[in-house]
């Protein structure tokens, strides 16, 4: 049994830079039907599970309705907010000895530097129980994590981003095929950028440009009188009104209502320099000493099952890694599902979210603070 488990681990951990975490043999990982029933009953006695989620009203609405219908007796309390704000709230409570939250879902940077770095989370593995969750065949790439230990995070979403959007009345897509095209004087004052000095899509693009084009290019780009904002919704509205020709780093789910309304905004095709891989907000941690441990297990297994991942993908337009969930449609909103388009080996080359990329991410972040105006 021990030899079989070690062989399985070696297969899953395919490269030194892989973000796969150690997958255990099915015989040692998971719960029987009777054990699962006991967990659910214990969760009902606890009565609730408190989950920090991205600031999405659609995700909140869909999750609450479906989960509570599936597991009557367990109230799902969802607390939406920006990842950095939620981390401050949870870590402050933790330091004060208050245990209110059970689970956090959010972006990679805050997960690594805040939740894992702050040692306020428990290992994921003991919370994964159902066969449809533990079976690696259901997941493109097997089980993935972004922390160095491959124990404390679970990566359930993976996609390539088309983080450049254009107003179709103000800019022709054929004019913007390379990063160098953004240096054309005609775009001066017409490029909006979700501030790369804060975690999110804006910093992801800045890091990719830093890797591919270097600091000298970014110095030139900054002279284009970039319109910086920390509010993606406000920037998207300015873009739809033709005040901006191009935006960088604004999320696809921010634009979704604009696209549905028929406004003249559309993602640009991937530039010739390529793009990077991310999980968006699709990373999961469980809080240490959480108040509702059994209800947490129920929620985590529902979320990572087919139904939960369908809700996630449809609500957030961030494609899951589950093989049995349709993700082809998300490409039209600028999130290109990794599982439908690239190999795991290629993913390991282009992802910018694991702890293995932290040094470059830090250098890029310092560059943003140095080069961008206050």
N, C-alpha and C positions, 0 to 999 in steps of 0.2 A: 504493500500500500504506500509506504514512504517513497519507494523508488518511483512508482507511478505518479505520485504527486509532484516529485521533483522534475520528472520528464515533462509533465504538463506545464510547469512553470517556465522551463527553458523554451518551450515552443511559443508561449505567449509573449515573453520578453524578447522580442526579435532583434532589437538594436540598442546600443548604449543610450541613444537619445529618444528611445521610444517612450510614449507616455502611457504604455499599458501597465496596469498594476497586476500583481501576482494573482493569477486565477487558480483556485483550489479545485481538486478533483471533485466531481459531482457527489461521490459517496461521502465526502467529508464536509460538504457545504450545502446547506438548505434544510428545510423542515418538512416533515411528513404532514399529511393532511390533518392528522389529529393534533400535531404540534401547532400548525397554523391556526386551527380552530381555537386552541387555547390562547394564542396570542391575540386573536380578534376579540375574544370574550374579555380578556384582560384589558384590552384597549377600550372597550365599551365601559368598563368599570372606571377607567381613568377619565373618560367622558369627552376628551378634547385633544387636539394636537395643534400646536401653534407653529406656523410656518412663515418665514420671511421670504417674500417673492419680489420679482421685478415690478416696477410701477406700471402695471397693465391692468386696466379694469376688465378687459375681455378675459384675461387669464383667470382673474379672481372669480368672475361670474361663472365661467365654465367649470373650473375646478370644484368650487363649493357645491354646485348643483349636482354634479355627477358623483363626486366622492361620497357625499352624505346620503345620496340615494343608494349607492353601492354598500355603504357601511353605516346603516342607521344606528344611532347610539353614540357615534363618534362625531363630535362637532369639529369641523375644519375651520380654524381661525387663521385667515390669511392676512398678513400685514405687508402691504406693498410699499416700496420705497427704493431710492437709489442705493446701490450696494455700499458706498462709503458711509452713507448716513445710517444704514441698518447695522453695519459693522460697529460704528461708534455706539449705537444704542445697546447692542447685544454685549459688546465687550465691557462697556461701563456697568451694565447690570451684573455681568459675570464678576467683575472686580469687587462689586458691592455685595456679592453673595446672593444676588437675586437670580432665580432660575425661572424664566418665563417662556423663552423660545425653545423649540425642539429641533427645528430644521431651518437651514438657510439655503436658498437657491440664488445664484448670481454669477457675476463675471469672474474671470480667472485671477486678475491682479489682486483684488481684495481678498480672494480666497487664500492665495499663497502668502501674501505679506501680512494680512490681517488675521484671518481665522486660523490658518495652520501655524503661521509664524507666532501668533499670540497664544498658541497652545490652549485654545478653548473648544476644540473639537475632538470627537472620539473616532476610532477606526470605523470605516464604512462596512466592512465585511460581515460583522455579526448581525447587521440589520437586513441583509439580503437573504431572503428565505424561499420564495416561491421558485419552482423550477423554470418558469417562463422568464424569470429575472436572472437566475444564476447560470442558466445554460448559455455558454459563450457563443453558441451557434446563432443565437437570436440577435447578437450584437456585431455590427461591422467593426472589425478590429479586436473583438473580444472585450474584456473589461479594461477600461481606461481610467487613468488618474492623471492629475497634473502636478501633485506634490512629489518631492524627491523620494519620499518613502513609499509612494504608491499605495498608501493605506487610508488616507484621511479625506480624499475627495473622490467623487464619481463624476466622470465626464459623460453625459448622456446625449449631448448635441455636438455636432461637428460639421462645419461647412466652410466653403470659400466665400469671401465677401466681395460684392460689387459695391464698394462704399462710395463711389462717385455717382452722383445723380445730376442730370441736367434738365433745365427748363427747355422743353422742345421748341418753344418760340424764341428763346434767347440764344440758344447754342445748338449747332448741328453736331450730332455724334461723330460724324466723319472728321470733324475738326479736332477731336480730342481722342487720339489713339495712343499717345505716349505721355509720360510725365513731362517731357520737354515741351509739349504743346501748351501746358499750363503757364509757361513763361511768356507766351505771346502777350504783347502790350494790350491787346484788345480785351483781355480778361482782367486787367488791373481794376481792383475795387469790386469785381464781380464774382469773386470766389469766396464762398462761405465755408468755414471749417469749425466743426464741433471741437471746442478747445482741447488741443492735444495734451495740455498740462493736467487734465483730469482723466481718470480711468474711463474707458469706453471706446467707441468706434473711431473717434478722432485720434486718440493716442495710438491705436492699432495701425492706422494708415501712416501716421508719422513714423512709427517704428519701421514699417516696411520700406518707406522711402529712404530712411536712414540706412537700412541694410543695402538697398539696391542702388541708390544714387549718391549717398554720402552727404556730409555736412555742407560742403560747398554748394551743392544743388539746393538744399533747403534754405541756405542764406539768400540765394537768388529768388527763390519762391516767396520768401517772407516780404521781399520788396514789392510784391504785387498787391500790397495793401489788402492783405487777407482780412476778411470780416469774421472775427472770432465770436463765438457765443457758447455759453454753457447750457443753453436751453435748446434742445433739438427741435421741439415743437415750434418755437418762435422762428427758428432758422428755416424750417420747412415751409412755414407760412410765407416768409419773405421770398423764398424761392418760387413758390407757386404764383406769387404776384409779380414775378419777373424782376424783382429787385436784385436778385442774384441769378447768374447764369449757371453756376456749378456749385454743388455743395460736396463737402468731404466729411465722411465719418458719421453722417446722420443715418440712423438705423432704418432698415426696411420696414419694421413694424410701425415706426413713426410715420412713414409715408403711405402706409397701407390705406388709410381712409382717404388720402388725397387721390390715390390711384383709383379707388372705387368710385370717387366723385367725378372722375373724368378730367381732373386738372392736368395741365401740361407738364408733368414731371415724370421722369423715367430713369432707371439706372443705366449708366453708360456701360457698354461692353468692357470686359476686362482689358486694361491697358497692356501694351506689349511687354512691359516689365513684369507682368504677372500680378498675382495677389497673394494673400496670406490666409492661413487657416485659423479659425477661432471656434469657440463654443458659444459665443454670445453670452447669454445669461444661463446657459445650460450646464452648470456645475453645481453639485450637491455636497453639502456637509451636514453632519448631525452634531448638535451642540453637546459638549461634555456635561454630565450630570443633569441631563434634561429632565423636566418634570413628568413627562408622559412617555416613558420608554417603549411601552407596548403599542400605543397609538402611533408612535413614530414609525415603528416597524410596519404597521399596516399602511400608513401613508407612503412610505418609501417604496414598498413593494407594489402598491397601486400605481404610483407615479412612474416607476420604471417598467411596468407592464405595458402591454400593447395599448390598452385603453388610455392610460395616463399619458403615454407618449403621443398618442393621437391628439389628445386635448392640448398638450404642450405645443406641438407643431402647428396645429390649426390656429391656436390663440396667439402665438408669438411669431409665426412664420420663420422659426428657427428649426431647421430639420434635425430630427432625431437620428441616432445611430442604429436604432432598431431596424432590423431588416424587414420586418413584417408591417411597417408603417409607410404609406405612400408619401414621398417627399419630392417627387418630380416637379410639382407645381410651384415650389418655393423659389425656383430660379428666376421667375418673372418678377419677383419682388427683391431680387438682389442677394439672395442667400442660396448658394449652390451646394447642394447636399454632397458631402464628401463621399458617402457610401455609394452614390450613383455615378460618380465622376472620376475618382482617383483611387490609387492603391493606398494601402496603409503605409507602405514605404514612402510614397510621395507625401503623404500627410506628415510623416515625421520630418520631412525636409522643410515644409512650408508653415507648420503650425507655429504660433507666436504666444502660446498660452501656458506651456509647461514650465516648471521650475528650471529646466535645462536651458531655457532661453532668457533667464532672469538677468544675466549680466548685460546682454545686449539691450534688453528692455530698459534697464537702469540707465545705460549710457544715452539711449535715445531720449528718455525722459529728461535727463539733465540738459541735453541739447535743446529741447523744447523750451525749458525754463530760461535758458541763456539767450536764445535767439528771438523769441517772441516778445512783443511789447507788453509792458505791464498794463 
